[in-house]
Amino acid sequence: MGEYDAVWVFVISAIFVGFYIYIEARPKGSTFLKDISSSISRFFRLR
């Protein structure tokens, strides 16, 4: 299985790059990172 390590790394990175291009290439821009940051800030908000 060790001879296929580079293939697995390429496939996994291609999936992540494809997902990133998909969320960034929308007509109104990406809201994915904004949604994540708002969720994190809501979680860590002081009460």
C-alpha positions as CSV (number, residue, x, y, z in Angstrom):
1,M,0.0,0.0,0.0
2,G,3.0,2.3,0.5
3,E,3.5,2.7,-3.3
4,Y,0.1,4.4,-3.5
5,D,0.7,7.1,-0.9
6,A,1.3,9.8,-3.4
7,V,-1.9,8.9,-5.3
8,W,-4.0,9.1,-2.1
9,V,-2.5,12.5,-1.2
10,F,-3.2,13.7,-4.7
11,V,-6.8,12.5,-4.7
12,I,-7.5,14.0,-1.2
13,S,-5.9,17.3,-2.1
14,A,-7.8,17.4,-5.4
15,I,-11.1,16.9,-3.5
16,F,-10.3,19.8,-1.1
17,V,-9.2,22.1,-3.9
18,G,-12.3,21.2,-5.9
19,F,-14.5,22.0,-2.9
20,Y,-12.7,25.3,-2.4
21,I,-13.1,26.3,-6.0
22,Y,-16.8,25.4,-5.9
23,I,-17.5,27.5,-2.9
24,E,-15.5,30.5,-4.1
25,A,-16.7,30.5,-7.7
26,R,-20.3,31.4,-6.8
27,P,-21.8,34.5,-8.4
28,K,-22.3,36.4,-5.1
29,G,-19.0,35.2,-3.6
30,S,-18.4,32.8,-0.8
31,T,-20.4,32.8,2.4
32,F,-18.8,29.6,3.7
33,L,-16.0,31.2,5.6
34,K,-18.2,34.0,6.8
35,D,-20.7,31.4,8.2
36,I,-17.9,29.5,9.9
37,S,-16.5,32.6,11.5
38,S,-19.9,33.8,12.7
39,S,-20.6,30.4,14.2
40,I,-17.3,30.4,16.0
41,S,-17.7,34.0,17.3
42,R,-21.2,33.2,18.4
43,F,-19.8,30.2,20.3
44,F,-17.1,32.2,22.1
45,R,-19.2,35.3,22.7
46,L,-19.0,36.6,26.3
47,R,-22.2,36.4,28.2
